[in-house]
Amino acid sequence: MGAVDVNPPNAQIHITNHASDWLWSVFSVMTVSMVGMLVWSHMRPRGTRFFHNVALIILFVSTLTYLALASDLGATPIQTEFRAQGTRQIFYVRYIQWFINFPLLLILMLFATGLAMTEILTTAFFAWIVVVCGLVGALIQSSYKWGFFTFGLVAMFYIWTVLLGHGPRTTFNAGPGMRTGYIRGSGVITLLLLLYPICWACSEGGNVISPTSEAVWYGVLDLLLGPFYLLYFIFSLRNVDYAAFGLQSWKYSDTYNGGGYGVGHGVGAAPATAAATGAGLGATSATHRAKAAEAGIPANEAVPTAATTSPAVGAPAATTAPATAEPTTGTVGGPNAANAV
């Protein structure tokens, strides 16, 4: 008994058990790719997993989507406009997948370029426009659906302009080899993105092909644009200096030093600064704190300790605060410059 028998279709024009079997095959590929990417990501050093983690999110969402598609779930009946009369299955769960994955795929690709963050986010926003226009158009029964289809194509043209026009002309910090790989990858993405609206026009839009053929068409595109392209893209970055992208993974275990959070990952400046300023009252005795309180001076400035006598690298040695407290201006060269933290 197939999934179509267990979960009966809610429309007259629907997928068959053969389509369900194909969708289960795609689900299996997505699952294996997701597990592989998870293992691959944890094999990378911390701070060098940005592209792997984004790819992992994309594959995880695709796996859940094809679990629903193969189970004949996540669809709603919509009256067809052309050809056979009746209702057709429209799988809205597929648009949820694209709404999450399409912007992430573009961000993954464009982060390898020198584009400004605002332009990358704008491109991701237009990806949302494409998906929303496709979903709204698929759920409309009348010919007004083609108006949303047109606006979706306009948004798609903007994405193609960024991928093929602006992206290759930027400065690639990872080196000229990254530019060559980006040009090849952006060409593949553009070609595959061109096939999605064609499939929409033939299936949800024009009702030219059956839902079974639609499932095969979309499944092939999702496999090519999902696990196959992602694995190729991540593999091509294996010898690229990750620091060239200017990306860092901020983690508690790497930046917290007992006295505060450092300013950089693995820089080592924060611990030295904390030692030079005497951060942490645990090094000052109770007697010193009491004397400091009577004089109105902070305890870590009133009495030198083992921490304060060891200056930071490149910084002048810390001195003991005067007996009379003055307000610290915090300005370099001010009256209390020797005590400024």
N, C-alpha and C positions, 0 to 999 in steps of 0.2 A: 504494500500500500504506500503510495507516494504522498508527498506533502500536500499536493492539490486535493487528494482525497480526505486527508485529515483536516485541512483547513480549506473548506470549499470556497471558490472564488465568489466575490460579491458583484461581479459584472458579467455581462453576456460574452464579451470578447476578453479572453483571459489567457494566462500562460498554461502550458500543458505540463505533464509529468516529465517530459523530455527536457523542457526548459528548466524545470526544477532541478533535474539531475545536473545540467550544465552549471546552474548557479551554485549547487553544492560543490562542484569541482573548483569554481572560482573561490568559494569560501575556504576550501582546503589550502589553496595556494596562498591566499591572504593570511591564513593562520600560521602556516609554516614561515612565511616571510616576516610576520610580526615577531614570532618567537626568535628567529634568527637575528633580527635587528635588535631585540632586547638583549640578547647575549653579546652581540657585537658592541653595543653601547657600553655595557659594563666592562668590557675588555679594554676600553679606552681610558686614559688617565682622566682624573677629575679636571674639569675646566676645558676639556676638548670634546664635549659631547653634544654641542648645540645642534649640529646638523643631524646627528644620529637620533637625538631625542625628538626632533620635529618629524623626522621620517617615521619614528616609532608611533607617534600620535596619529599620523595619516594612516598607517597600516592598521592600527587598532580600530579606528573608526570604520575603515573599509571592511574589516572582519565582521564587526557587529552588523553593518549594513547588509552584507551578503548572507548573514545568518537569517535576517528577516526576509530578504528576497527569496532565498531558497525555500523558506518555510511558507511561502505564499502569504506573507503578512506585510502590513504597512502600505496597503493600497486602498484606493477609493474609486467608486464607479463614476464616470463622467460620460455624458451623452456625446456621441461622435458628431462631427460636423460634415465629414465627407464619407463617400463610399458606403460601406455597410451600416445600416441603421442599428442602433442599440447603444448599450453602455460599454465602455472600455476601461480596463484596469489602468489606473494612473498610480504608480508607486511613488508616493510622496517621500518615503524613507530614503529613496535615492537622492532626492534634493537636499535632505538633511546632511547626507554624506558629503555632497559637493559643497554645501554651505560652510562646512568646517574645513574640508581638505583643500579646496581650490585656493583660498587665500594663503594657507600654510605652504602649499607647493610653490606659489609665487614668491613668498617671503624666503623660503629655502633657496630658491634660485637667485633672487636679486641680492641677497645678503653677500653673495660671493663677488658682487660688483662694487663699484664706488659710488653708487647712487645714494642720494640723501635719504635719511629715514622718512622724511615727509613724502617723498615720491614713492617709496616702497609701500608705505601705509595707504597712500592714495590708490595705488594699483591693487592692493588687497581689497579696498573698498569697492572698486569697480568689479572685482571678482564676485563680491556679494550681490551686486546689481545684476550681473549675468544670471546667477542662480535664482534669485528672487523673480526676475522677469520670466525665466523658464518655468518656474513652479506656478506662478499666477496664470501664465498663458495656458499651461496644461490643464488647469482646473476650470478654465472658462469654456463654455459650450459653444458660444457664438464665434463669429469671425473676428471679434475684437481681440481674440488671443494673439493675432498676428501683429497687433500694435505693440504688445509687450515683447514679442519675438524680435521686432525691429529695434526696440530700445536695448534689448539684450545684445544684439549684434553691434550696436554703437559702442556699448561698454566693452565688448570683446575687441573691437578695433583699437580702442585705447590701450588695452593690455598688450596687443600685438605691437603697437607703436613703442611701448616701453621696452618690451623684450627684444625687439629687433632693431630699434632705433637708438634709444637713450642708453640702454645697458651696455652695448659693445663700445660706445664712445667714452665710457668712464675710465678712470684710472684703477686698475686692478692691483691692489696692494699685495696680493699673493703671487704676482709675477705674470709675465706674458703668457706662460703656459696655461694659466687659468682663463685668460681671455679666449684662447683657442677652444678650450673645452666648453666655455660658456656659449660661444657662438654655435657650436654643434648642438649643445643641449637645448638652447632656446629655439633653434630651428625644428628640432623634434617636437618640442612642446607646442609650438605654433601649428605644426601640421596636425597633431592629434586634437588640439583644441578646435581646429576647423571642422573636424569630423563630428564633434558633439552636436552643434546646431543642425547639421545635415540629418543626423539620426533623429533629432527632435522633430524636425519638419516631416520626416517620413513616418514617425510613430505617433507620439502624443498630439502633434499638430495636424498632420494630414491623414492619419489613419491609413497609410499606404501599406505598411508592413504589419504583421501580427505582433502581439506582445511577446511571443516566443522568439521571433527574429530580433525584436527590440532588445530582449534580454541577452542574446548572443552578441549583438553589436556593442551595447554598452559594456558588457562583460569584457570583451576583448580590449576596448579602449581603457577601461579601468585597470586591467592587468598591465597594459603597456605603460600607462601614465603613473601607475602605482608602484607595485613591487619591482618591476623590471627596470623602470627608469630610476627609481630611488636607489636601488642597489648599484646601478651603474654610476650614479652621481656621487654617492658616498664613497664608493671604491676609488673614484678618480681623485678624491681628496686625501688619499692615504699618505702621500708624500709631501703634502703642502704644509708649510709652517702655519700652525693654527693661530699663533700670535699675530700673524700678518693681517688677520681679519679684524683685529681690535676687539675680540670677544673674550669675556671672562665669565667664569661661573663662580658667583659669590656664595660661599658655603660657610656655615658657622664654625665648623671644625678647622677651617683654614685661615679665618680672619680674626677670630676672637682670641685675645691674648691674656685675659685675666683682668685687664684694666680698661678694656674698651675695644672697639672694632678698629682694625687698621684701615689705612687708606688704600691699600693695594693688596692684591692677591700674591702672597709669597714674597713681598718686597722686604719685609723685616723692619720697616721703619717704625711701625707702631710700637713694637716692644721696646725699641731703643728710646723712643720719645717718652713712653710711659715710665721707663726707668729714670730718665733724666729729670723728669718733673716730679718724681716721687709719687706717682699715682698709686692709690691703694693705701689706706690708713693703717693696714695691718703691720707695716714696717715701723711705725712710730709708736713709741711706748705710751702708756696711759699718762705718765708724768708729763711728758712733752706735750701731749694733747691738752692737759689741764693748763700748763703754762701758756700755751698758744691761745687758749680760750680767754684767759685773763688779759692778755695783751691785745686781743681782737685780731689776731693773725691766724690764717689757716694753718692747720697742723703740718701739712706737707710743705709749707714754706718757712715755718719758724725754726725748725731744727734739722740740720743735715743728717741724712741717714745713709746707709750703705747704698741705697738706690740713687739718692740725689748726688752722691759724690762721684758717680760714674757717668760722665756726660755722654750724650749721644754722639754718634759719628758725625764729625764736621760741625759740631755745635760747641760753644764756649762752655766751660765748666760752670755748673750751677753754684751760686753763692748763697750764704745765709741771709735771710731777710733782716733788715734793721729792727731795732727794738720798737721804734714807733712806726705804726702802720700808716701808709699813705695809699690812697686809691690808685690802683693800677690802670694806666691809660690804655695799655695794650698796643701802643704805637712803638715801632722800632726806634730806639734812641731816646725814648721818653725818660722821665725821672726814675721809673722803676724798671728800666729795661733789663737789668740783671735778674729780676724776679719774674719777668713776664714768661708765661707758659707758652 
